[in-house]
């Protein structure tokens, strides 16, 4: 490297450090300029080139987060790919690829982010070279970014394997304030996602505790603080406690910042949802009106990758506004937002079931419109006839229950049976034995009554089906209890270790306390 190249590299490193310490934006721009000059004077095979390329790409990625300029993001990815296969470089590349996935919604970026983060982790700790090495204790950035990427992929595929892997990575300890904060943020997201699957209050309490802890680790001036406050707001609003949901509004307010920030739309949307929850607790119309306006502002500021979610929330808030005020324009906006969001999703997107349900609920609210009422039933019927992956069975169970109810009222026995049979068939899944007993009982209490399903079967002239539905719908917990007490004598003789493990699991599943 020439003397000038060394000087520019040193100046760039100092400017980057100043930006990280003081959050001084001009220092970031200067750092990028100095590092670009340094790279220009480095030959392709120079040993310091990967280090300088990595520093430059990180500067570009930080500037992208502040200004949302896609050119900075794309260039950061290209530079990191050219920087080589050092584990730290690969960990940074995973972060850039995940950011690009959020921007454009391309699943290939997300898959590559997971692959390069995994490569970084495995390259750092090679069990073949060191039997005591932990194969998942690689660079802190790689572990954290793999957790975040796995969590993002879970939301696209509903793969529980991805969710549990993300949770394992997020729970690994990390050193340093920056890495510890990022890891805790990943833990908040993973626990919050699992809570929406399990309704386990311990998951929610742990997510809230992790969110509060990450804020406690950062200074008031840390630029990441707003992001973490937004993540905390998301899990706070899931609580049933009005005081906690009010705290969600405060956290979301604290997350607001510069409108040029890449996460601006998501922060606006998070605040709108927190305000909605407070409105549901208090009935305050100003909260609802502000939530509706913020949701629309978020849609206008969003990018391709997060637009479906932003539209879904805007539609939900518009429908709530119609419910409260009766404004027909709000109902039309709710329908348009749902339809636009659905058009942006693939047929196998796990978010689709929830959106179809919301659209059906919107259509059936149109007073005196028989065609739209029929269209609502048609949407639900199509959803159940063409099942796909879902993040939670709750939306499908609600859709099935609603179809049974609406079709029974309309005298359509066929679709009524489809709805009720689907709902009853989902009960063992909705109340699967891995959930706490109180959660299982609550989910069964919310489900359609087995007697309603049986009544429709009798009306259809199928008394045998009516009996089967009554037995299936009224004995879910008892049937699961009996399954847990199957005789293991034969298995114990053939595979004693497997029988012992199975017995441990069923004892755990049969627990009655909160442990």
C-alpha positions in Angstrom: 0.0 0.0 0.0 1.3 3.5 -0.9 1.9 6.0 1.9 -1.2 8.0 0.7 -3.3 4.8 0.8 -2.2 4.1 4.3 -3.0 7.6 5.3 -6.5 7.5 3.8 -7.1 4.1 5.5 -6.1 5.5 8.9 -8.2 8.6 8.4 -11.2 6.5 7.4 -10.8 4.3 10.5 -10.6 7.3 12.8 -13.6 8.9 11.2 -15.6 5.7 11.5 -14.6 5.4 15.2 -15.7 9.0 15.7 -19.1 8.3 14.1 -19.6 5.2 16.2 -18.7 7.1 19.4 -20.4 10.5 18.8 -22.9 9.6 16.1 -21.6 12.5 14.0 -23.0 12.1 10.5 -20.4 14.3 8.7 -17.7 12.0 10.2 -19.4 9.0 8.5 -19.4 10.7 5.1 -15.7 11.7 5.5 -14.8 8.1 6.5 -16.5 6.7 3.4 -14.6 9.2 1.2 -11.2 8.4 2.8 -11.8 4.6 2.6 -12.8 4.9 -1.1 -9.5 6.6 -1.8 -7.6 4.0 0.1 -9.3 1.1 -1.8 -8.6 2.9 -5.1 -4.8 2.6 -4.4 -4.8 -1.0 -3.3 -4.0 -3.8 -5.7 -6.4 -6.7 -5.9 -4.0 -9.1 -4.1 -3.0 -6.7 -1.3 -3.4 -8.4 2.1 -5.0 -5.3 3.7 -7.6 -5.0 0.9 -10.3 -7.2 2.7 -9.9 -5.2 5.9 -10.4 -1.8 4.1 -13.3 -3.2 2.0 -15.0 -4.4 5.1 -14.6 -1.1 6.8 -15.9 0.8 3.7 -18.9 -1.6 3.4 -19.8 -1.1 7.0 -19.7 2.6 6.6 -22.0 2.4 3.5 -24.4 0.1 5.4 -24.6 2.5 8.4 -25.2 5.4 6.0 -27.9 3.4 4.3 -29.6 2.9 7.6 -29.6 6.7 8.1 -30.6 7.9 4.6 -32.2 4.8 3.0 -30.2 5.2 -0.2 -30.4 1.8 -2.0 -27.2 2.5 -3.9 -25.3 2.4 -0.6 -26.9 -0.9 0.4 -26.2 -2.6 -3.0 -22.6 -1.4 -3.0 -22.0 -2.6 0.6 -23.2 -6.1 -0.5 -20.9 -6.1 -3.6 -17.9 -4.9 -1.6 -18.3 -7.5 1.1 -18.7 -10.3 -1.5 -15.4 -9.1 -3.0 -13.7 -8.9 0.4 -13.1 -12.7 0.8 -14.2 -15.4 3.3 -12.9 -14.1 6.6 -15.6 -15.0 9.3 -16.0 -11.4 10.4 -16.5 -10.3 6.7 -19.1 -13.1 6.2 -20.9 -12.0 9.4 -21.1 -8.5 8.0 -22.2 -9.8 4.6 -25.1 -11.6 6.4 -26.2 -8.3 7.9 -26.1 -6.5 4.6 -28.0 -9.3 2.8 -30.7 -9.3 5.5 -31.1 -5.5 5.1 -31.4 -6.0 1.3 -34.1 -8.6 1.9 -36.0 -6.2 4.0 -35.7 -3.6 1.3 -36.7 -5.7 -1.7 -38.3 -8.9 -0.3 -36.1 -11.3 -2.3 -35.9 -14.6 -0.5 -32.6 -15.4 -2.2 -30.9 -12.7 -0.2 -32.3 -14.1 3.0 -31.2 -17.7 2.2 -27.7 -16.4 1.3 -27.5 -14.4 4.6 -28.2 -17.6 6.6 -25.7 -19.6 4.5 -22.8 -17.1 4.8 -23.4 -16.6 8.6 -23.4 -20.3 9.1 -20.1 -20.6 7.1 -18.6 -17.9 9.3 -19.6 -19.7 12.5 -18.4 -23.1 11.3 -15.1 -21.7 9.9 -14.4 -20.1 13.3 -15.0 -23.2 15.4 -13.9 -26.4 13.6 -14.7 -29.4 15.8 -12.3 -31.5 13.7 -9.4 -29.3 14.6 -10.5 -28.6 18.1 -12.9 -31.2 19.7 -13.7 -28.7 22.5 -14.8 -26.0 20.1 -18.4 -24.9 20.1 -19.6 -24.9 16.4 -22.1 -22.2 17.2 -19.8 -19.8 19.0 -18.5 -18.0 15.9 -18.2 -14.2 15.4 -20.8 -12.3 17.4 -22.1 -10.6 14.3 -22.5 -13.9 12.5 -24.4 -15.5 15.3 -26.7 -12.5 15.7 -27.3 -12.0 12.0 -28.1 -15.6 11.5 -30.6 -15.4 14.3 -32.3 -12.4 12.7 -32.2 -13.9 9.2 -33.7 -17.2 10.5 -36.4 -15.2 12.2 -37.2 -13.3 9.0 -37.4 -16.6 7.1 -39.7 -18.1 9.6 -42.1 -15.2 9.0 -42.0 -16.0 5.3 -42.2 -19.9 5.5 -43.7 -20.6 9.0 -41.0 -23.2 9.5 -40.8 -23.9 13.2 -37.3 -25.3 12.6 -36.2 -21.8 11.6 -37.9 -20.2 14.7 -36.3 -22.6 17.1 -32.9 -22.2 15.5 -33.2 -18.4 15.7 -34.1 -18.7 19.4 -31.1 -20.9 20.1 -28.7 -18.4 18.4 -30.4 -15.4 20.2 -29.9 -17.0 23.6 -26.2 -17.4 23.2 -24.2 -14.9 25.3 -22.4 -12.1 23.5 -19.6 -9.8 24.8 -19.6 -6.1 24.3 -22.5 -3.6 24.6 -23.1 -3.4 20.8 -23.2 -7.2 20.2 -25.1 -7.8 23.5 -27.7 -5.3 22.5 -28.1 -6.8 19.0 -28.4 -10.3 20.5 -31.0 -9.2 23.0 -33.0 -7.6 20.2 -32.9 -10.9 18.3 -34.1 -12.6 21.4 -37.0 -10.2 21.8 -38.1 -10.9 18.2 -37.8 -14.7 18.5 -39.6 -14.9 21.9 -42.3 -12.6 20.6 -42.8 -14.8 17.5 -43.0 -17.9 19.6 -45.5 -16.3 21.9 -47.8 -15.7 19.0 -47.5 -19.4 18.2 -47.9 -20.7 21.8 -49.6 -17.9 23.8 -47.2 -18.9 26.6 -47.1 -16.0 29.1 -43.5 -16.9 30.0 -42.3 -16.3 26.4 -44.0 -12.9 26.5 -42.6 -12.0 29.9 -39.1 -13.1 28.8 -39.4 -11.0 25.6 -40.4 -7.9 27.5 -37.6 -8.4 30.1 -35.1 -8.8 27.2 -36.4 -5.6 25.6 -36.1 -3.6 28.7 -32.7 -5.0 29.4 -31.3 -4.0 26.0 -32.5 -0.4 26.5 -30.8 -0.4 29.9 -27.5 -1.4 28.3 -27.4 1.6 25.9 -26.8 5.2 26.4 -29.6 7.7 25.7 -27.7 8.9 22.6 -27.0 5.5 21.0 -28.4 5.5 17.4 -29.6 1.9 17.9 -31.8 2.8 20.9 -34.7 3.9 18.8 -34.7 0.5 17.0 -34.7 -1.4 20.2 -37.5 0.8 21.7 -39.6 -0.1 18.7 -38.9 -3.8 19.2 -39.9 -3.6 22.8 -43.1 -1.8 21.9 -44.1 -4.7 19.6 -44.0 -7.2 22.5 -45.4 -4.8 25.1 -48.6 -4.4 23.0 -49.2 -8.2 23.0 -49.8 -8.1 26.8 -53.4 -8.3 28.2 -52.4 -5.7 30.9 -53.7 -2.2 29.9 -50.8 -0.6 31.8 -48.2 -2.6 29.9 -50.0 -1.8 26.6 -49.9 1.9 27.5 -46.1 1.5 28.0 -46.0 0.2 24.4 -47.1 3.6 23.2 -44.4 5.3 25.2 -41.8 2.9 23.8 -43.0 3.4 20.2 -43.0 7.2 20.7 -39.4 6.9 21.8 -38.6 5.0 18.6 -39.6 7.8 16.3 -36.8 9.8 14.8 -35.5 11.1 11.5 -37.9 10.6 8.6 -35.0 9.6 6.3 -34.1 6.6 8.4 -34.5 3.3 6.6 -36.7 1.9 9.4 -39.0 5.0 9.5 -42.0 3.3 8.0 -41.8 0.3 10.4 -41.5 2.6 13.4 -44.6 4.6 12.3 -46.5 1.4 11.8 -45.5 0.1 15.2 -46.7 3.3 16.9 -50.0 3.1 15.0 -50.6 -0.5 16.4 -49.6 0.5 19.9 -52.1 3.4 19.7 -54.8 1.0 18.4 -54.3 -1.3 21.4 -54.6 1.7 23.8 -57.7 2.8 22.0 -59.2 -0.7 22.5 -58.5 -0.4 26.2 -59.8 3.2 26.6 -62.1 3.8 23.7 -60.3 7.1 23.0 -61.1 8.2 19.5 -58.1 10.5 19.1 -55.8 7.5 19.6 -57.7 5.7 16.8 -57.6 8.7 14.5 -53.9 9.2 15.0 -53.2 5.5 14.6 -55.1 5.5 11.3 -53.1 8.5 10.0 -49.8 7.0 11.1 -50.6 3.7 9.3 -51.3 5.5 6.1 -48.1 7.5 6.5 -46.2 4.3 7.0 -47.6 2.8 3.8 -46.5 5.9 1.9 -42.9 5.6 3.3 -42.6 1.8 3.0 -40.5 -0.2 0.6 -41.3 -3.3 -1.4 -40.2 -5.8 1.3 -42.4 -4.5 4.1 -45.3 -3.1 2.1 -47.7 -6.1 2.5 -47.5 -5.8 6.3 -47.9 -2.1 6.3 -51.0 -2.3 4.1 -52.5 -5.0 6.3 -52.2 -2.8 9.3 -53.6 0.2 7.5 -56.6 -1.9 6.4 -57.1 -3.2 10.0 -57.1 0.4 11.3 -59.4 1.6 8.6 -61.9 -1.2 9.4 -61.8 -0.4 13.1 -62.4 3.3 12.3 -65.5 2.2 10.3 -66.7 0.1 13.2 -66.5 3.1 15.5 -67.7 5.9 13.2 -69.6 4.2 10.4 -67.6 6.1 7.8 -68.1 4.2 4.5 -64.9 5.7 3.1 -63.0 3.9 5.9 -64.6 0.6 4.9 -63.6 1.1 1.2 -60.0 1.9 2.3 -59.9 -1.2 4.4 -60.9 -3.3 1.5 -58.5 -1.7 -0.9 -55.6 -2.1 1.5 -56.3 -5.8 2.1 -56.6 -6.5 -1.6 -53.4 -4.7 -2.5 -51.6 -6.5 0.3 -52.9 -9.9 -0.9 -51.8 -9.1 -4.5 -48.2 -8.6 -3.3 -48.1 -12.1 -1.7 -47.4 -15.4 -3.3 -50.0 -18.2 -3.0 -47.9 -20.1 -0.4 -47.1 -17.1 1.8 -48.0 -17.9 5.4 -49.4 -14.4 6.0 -52.1 -15.0 3.3 -54.5 -16.7 5.6 -54.7 -13.8 8.1 -55.2 -11.3 5.2 -57.9 -13.3 3.6 -59.7 -13.5 7.0 -59.4 -9.7 7.4 -60.7 -9.1 3.9 -63.7 -11.4 4.5 -64.4 -9.6 7.8 -64.3 -6.2 5.9 -66.6 -7.4 3.2 -69.2 -8.7 5.5 -69.4 -5.4 7.3 -70.9 -3.7 4.3 -74.5 -3.1 5.5 -77.3 -4.4 3.2 -74.9 -5.7 0.5 -75.8 -9.3 -0.2 -73.2 -9.8 -2.9 -70.4 -8.6 -0.7 -71.7 -10.8 2.1 -71.6 -13.8 -0.3 -68.1 -12.7 -1.5 -66.9 -12.9 2.1 -68.1 -16.4 2.4 -66.5 -17.3 -0.9 -63.1 -16.0 0.2 -63.3 -18.1 3.4 -64.4 -21.2 1.5 -61.5 -20.9 -1.0 -59.0 -20.4 1.9 -60.1 -23.6 3.6 -60.3 -25.6 0.3 -56.7 -24.6 -0.6 -54.8 -24.8 2.7 -51.2 -23.6 2.8 -48.5 -22.8 5.4 -49.5 -20.5 8.2 -47.5 -18.8 11.0 -50.3 -19.7 13.4 -53.4 -21.9 13.2 -55.4 -19.2 15.0 -56.2 -17.3 11.8 -57.4 -20.5 10.0 -59.4 -21.5 13.0 -61.1 -18.1 13.1 -61.8 -18.3 9.3 -63.3 -21.8 9.6 -65.5 -20.7 12.5 -66.7 -17.6 10.6 -67.4 -19.6 7.5 -69.5 -22.1 9.5 -71.4 -19.3 11.1 -72.1 -17.2 8.0 -73.0 -20.2 5.8 -75.3 -21.6 8.4 -77.1 -18.3 8.6 -77.3 -18.2 4.7 -78.7 -21.8 4.6 -75.6 -23.1 2.7 -75.1 -26.5 4.4 -72.1 -27.4 2.3 -69.9 -24.5 3.2 -71.2 -24.6 6.8 -70.0 -28.2 7.1 -66.7 -27.2 5.5 -66.2 -24.5 8.1 -67.3 -26.5 11.1 -65.4 -29.7 10.1 -62.2 -27.8 9.5 -62.6 -26.0 12.8 -63.2 -29.2 14.7 -60.3 -30.9 12.9 -58.0 -28.1 13.9 -58.8 -28.3 17.6 -56.0 -30.9 18.5 -53.5 -28.7 16.7 -54.7 -25.5 18.2 -54.5 -27.1 21.7 -51.5 -29.4 21.1 -50.0 -30.9 24.3 -46.9 -28.8 24.1 -48.9 -25.8 25.2 -49.7 -25.0 28.8 -53.0 -26.4 30.1 -54.5 -23.0 30.6 -53.7 -21.9 27.0 -55.1 -25.1 25.6 -58.3 -24.7 27.6 -58.6 -21.0 26.5 -58.2 -21.9 22.8 -60.8 -24.6 23.0 -63.2 -22.2 24.7 -62.8 -19.8 21.8 -63.4 -22.5 19.2 -66.8 -23.2 17.6 -69.0 -25.5 19.7 -69.0 -29.1 18.6 -72.8 -29.1 19.0 -73.1 -26.5 16.2 -71.0 -28.7 13.9 -73.1 -31.7 14.8 -76.3 -29.8 14.2 -75.2 -28.9 10.7 -74.2 -32.6 10.0 -77.7 -33.7 11.2 -79.3 -31.1 8.9 -77.2 -32.5 6.0 -78.5 -35.9 6.9 -75.2 -37.4 8.1 -75.9 -38.6 11.7 -72.7 -40.7 11.8 -70.6 -37.6 11.0 -72.6 -35.7 13.7 -71.6 -38.2 16.3 -68.0 -38.2 15.2 -67.8 -34.4 15.4 -69.3 -34.4 18.9 -66.7 -37.0 20.0 -63.8 -35.1 18.4 -64.8 -31.7 19.5 -65.7 -32.5 23.1 -62.9 -34.9 24.1 -59.7 -33.2 22.8 -57.9 -32.9 26.2 -59.1 -36.3 27.3 -57.9 -38.0 24.1 -54.5 -36.3 24.5 -54.3 -37.4 28.1 -54.9 -41.0 27.1 -52.3 -40.8 24.3 -49.7 -39.7 26.9 -50.3 -42.9 28.9 -49.8 -45.5 26.2 -48.1 -48.7 27.4 -44.3 -48.6 26.6 -43.5 -52.2 27.6 -42.8 -53.3 24.0 -40.8 -50.2 23.2 -38.8 -50.5 26.4 -37.8 -54.1 25.5 -36.7 -53.1 22.0 -35.2 -49.7 22.7 -34.9 -48.9 26.4 -33.1 -45.5 25.9 -35.8 -44.3 23.5 -38.5 -45.5 25.8 -36.9 -43.6 28.7 -36.7 -40.4 26.7 -40.3 -40.7 25.6 -41.4 -41.2 29.2 -39.5 -38.1 30.2 -41.3 -36.1 27.5 -44.7 -37.3 28.4 -44.1 -36.5 32.0 -43.1 -33.0 30.9 -46.2 -32.7 28.7 -48.5 -33.9 31.5 -47.3 -31.2 33.9 -49.9 -29.1 35.6 -47.9 -26.3 37.1 -46.3 -23.2 35.4 -42.8 -24.7 35.4 
